[in-house]
Amino acid sequence: IMALAAFFLAVSITLSSFLGPRRWNKVKYSSYECGIEPTPQPMGGGRFPIKYYITAMLFIVFDIETIFL
């Protein structure tokens, strides 16, 4: 079965390279950013407010507490 799978893989890759469309351009290989130009990020990734971390920690504490109940 492994030999059959390897044969099928080799045949599939070979046929796709011969029969597939050949449209090579710069846009095809550029990274996709949801259709908009990305804005530069500040060094260090920016800062989050302390409220975000406190809310996250409270969520974790109450989530673990709920699991133990």
C-alpha angles and dihedrals in degrees: 000000000000091000090050091050091049091049092050090049093050093047092047094051093045094048093046091054091051100038101034123100117270106214107144118175140145095254092056093060098040119101117264115234102179093274097296132094110255117242118232114262121226119252111278093023096277130277129281122213118256089242088069093057094044091051091049093049092048090050091052093047094050092042092055090044090054091051091053092049 
